Amino acid sequence: MKANMNLKSETLVRVGGHKKFNPSIIVLMEADINYTKVHLNSGKVIYVATNLKKLEERLAANVSFFRSHRSFIINLNHVNTCGEDTVQLANNRTVLVARRRKEALVQKLACLKMAV
Protein backbone atom coordinates (compact mmCIF):
# COMPACT_ATOMS: atom_id res chain seq x y z
CA MET A 1 0.00 0.00 0.00
CA LYS A 2 2.96 2.29 0.63
CA ALA A 3 3.88 2.20 -3.06
CA ASN A 4 0.38 3.42 -3.92
CA MET A 5 0.87 6.58 -1.84
CA ASN A 6 3.42 7.84 -4.36
CA LEU A 7 0.85 7.75 -7.17
CA LYS A 8 -1.48 10.62 -7.94
CA SER A 9 -4.99 10.07 -6.62
CA GLU A 10 -6.38 10.14 -10.19
CA THR A 11 -4.52 6.92 -10.98
CA LEU A 12 -6.01 5.08 -8.01
CA VAL A 13 -9.35 3.32 -8.10
CA ARG A 14 -11.56 3.63 -5.04
CA VAL A 15 -12.84 0.19 -4.18
CA GLY A 16 -15.24 0.14 -1.28
CA GLY A 17 -15.35 2.87 1.33
CA HIS A 18 -11.73 3.68 2.07
CA LYS A 19 -9.60 1.36 -0.03
CA LYS A 20 -7.77 2.72 -3.06
CA PHE A 21 -5.68 0.61 -5.41
CA ASN A 22 -3.52 1.08 -8.42
CA PRO A 23 -5.69 -0.50 -11.16
CA SER A 24 -2.72 -2.51 -12.46
CA ILE A 25 -2.67 -4.73 -9.35
CA ILE A 26 -6.34 -5.70 -9.70
CA VAL A 27 -6.63 -8.98 -11.63
CA LEU A 28 -10.32 -9.70 -11.29
CA MET A 29 -13.49 -8.51 -9.60
CA GLU A 30 -16.14 -11.11 -8.84
CA ALA A 31 -19.77 -10.48 -7.91
CA ASP A 32 -21.02 -11.91 -4.62
CA ILE A 33 -24.64 -10.67 -4.32
CA ASN A 34 -24.29 -7.04 -3.06
CA TYR A 35 -20.58 -7.47 -2.34
CA THR A 36 -17.59 -7.83 -4.62
CA LYS A 37 -14.46 -9.94 -4.24
CA VAL A 38 -11.45 -8.02 -5.54
CA HIS A 39 -8.60 -10.37 -6.50
CA LEU A 40 -5.17 -8.70 -6.44
CA ASN A 41 -2.03 -9.86 -8.24
CA SER A 42 -0.45 -10.68 -4.86
CA GLY A 43 -3.07 -13.40 -4.39
CA LYS A 44 -4.94 -11.41 -1.77
CA VAL A 45 -8.75 -11.28 -2.01
CA ILE A 46 -10.58 -8.28 -0.56
CA TYR A 47 -14.33 -8.18 0.05
CA VAL A 48 -15.95 -4.80 -0.48
CA ALA A 49 -19.53 -3.73 0.19
CA THR A 50 -20.00 -2.35 -3.31
CA ASN A 51 -21.75 -4.17 -6.11
CA LEU A 52 -20.07 -4.94 -9.42
CA LYS A 53 -22.20 -2.44 -11.35
CA LYS A 54 -20.90 0.51 -9.27
CA LEU A 55 -17.31 -0.65 -9.69
CA GLU A 56 -17.86 -1.00 -13.44
CA GLU A 57 -19.05 2.64 -13.53
CA ARG A 58 -15.96 3.80 -11.62
CA LEU A 59 -13.70 1.93 -14.05
CA ALA A 60 -15.48 3.09 -17.22
CA ALA A 61 -12.59 5.37 -18.22
CA ASN A 62 -9.99 2.63 -17.76
CA VAL A 63 -9.68 0.62 -20.99
CA SER A 64 -7.88 -2.24 -19.23
CA PHE A 65 -11.05 -3.49 -17.54
CA PHE A 66 -13.75 -5.50 -19.25
CA ARG A 67 -17.05 -6.94 -18.03
CA SER A 68 -16.71 -10.48 -19.38
CA HIS A 69 -19.80 -11.88 -17.69
CA ARG A 70 -22.48 -10.65 -15.32
CA SER A 71 -20.35 -11.97 -12.46
CA PHE A 72 -16.88 -10.79 -13.53
CA ILE A 73 -14.84 -7.75 -14.45
CA ILE A 74 -11.36 -8.70 -15.61
CA ASN A 75 -8.18 -6.71 -16.07
CA LEU A 76 -7.16 -7.38 -19.68
CA ASN A 77 -3.49 -6.86 -18.79
CA HIS A 78 -3.66 -10.06 -16.72
CA VAL A 79 -5.19 -12.31 -19.41
CA ASN A 80 -3.01 -15.30 -20.31
CA THR A 81 -5.20 -17.20 -22.76
CA CYS A 82 -8.66 -17.03 -24.30
CA GLY A 83 -10.76 -20.14 -24.75
CA GLU A 84 -14.12 -20.63 -26.43
CA ASP A 85 -16.14 -19.30 -23.49
CA THR A 86 -13.49 -18.75 -20.81
CA VAL A 87 -10.42 -16.64 -20.10
CA GLN A 88 -7.37 -17.84 -18.15
CA LEU A 89 -5.92 -15.08 -15.96
CA ALA A 90 -2.40 -14.58 -14.59
CA ASN A 91 -3.47 -15.88 -11.16
CA ASN A 92 -4.44 -19.22 -12.82
CA ARG A 93 -8.11 -18.41 -12.40
CA THR A 94 -10.46 -19.32 -15.23
CA VAL A 95 -13.49 -17.05 -15.64
CA LEU A 96 -16.51 -17.23 -17.90
CA VAL A 97 -17.07 -15.03 -20.94
CA ALA A 98 -20.66 -14.46 -22.01
CA ARG A 99 -21.38 -15.41 -25.63
CA ARG A 100 -22.57 -11.90 -26.40
CA ARG A 101 -19.39 -10.35 -25.00
CA LYS A 102 -16.85 -12.67 -26.65
CA GLU A 103 -16.44 -10.58 -29.82
CA ALA A 104 -15.98 -7.34 -27.85
CA LEU A 105 -13.39 -9.08 -25.67
CA VAL A 106 -11.37 -10.25 -28.68
CA GLN A 107 -11.46 -6.73 -30.16
CA LYS A 108 -10.33 -5.10 -26.89
CA LEU A 109 -7.50 -7.60 -26.47
CA ALA A 110 -6.36 -6.93 -30.04
CA CYS A 111 -6.40 -3.16 -29.41
CA LEU A 112 -4.37 -3.54 -26.23
CA LYS A 113 -1.77 -5.70 -27.98
CA MET A 114 -1.46 -3.12 -30.77
CA ALA A 115 -0.96 -0.34 -28.21
CA VAL A 116 1.90 -2.20 -26.52
Secondary structure as GFF3:
##gff-version 3
##sequence-region A 1 116
A	DSSP	alpha_helix	2	5	.	.	.	ID=ss1
A	DSSP	three_ten_helix	9	11	.	.	.	ID=ss2
A	DSSP	beta_strand	13	15	.	.	.	ID=ss3
A	DSSP	beta_strand	19	21	.	.	.	ID=ss4
A	DSSP	three_ten_helix	23	25	.	.	.	ID=ss5
A	DSSP	beta_strand	26	32	.	.	.	ID=ss6
A	DSSP	beta_strand	35	40	.	.	.	ID=ss7
A	DSSP	beta_strand	45	48	.	.	.	ID=ss8
A	DSSP	alpha_helix	52	58	.	.	.	ID=ss9
A	DSSP	beta_strand	65	69	.	.	.	ID=ss10
A	DSSP	beta_strand	72	75	.	.	.	ID=ss11
A	DSSP	three_ten_helix	76	78	.	.	.	ID=ss12
A	DSSP	beta_strand	79	82	.	.	.	ID=ss13
A	DSSP	beta_strand	86	89	.	.	.	ID=ss14
A	DSSP	beta_strand	94	96	.	.	.	ID=ss15
A	DSSP	three_ten_helix	99	101	.	.	.	ID=ss16
A	DSSP	alpha_helix	102	115	.	.	.	ID=ss17
###
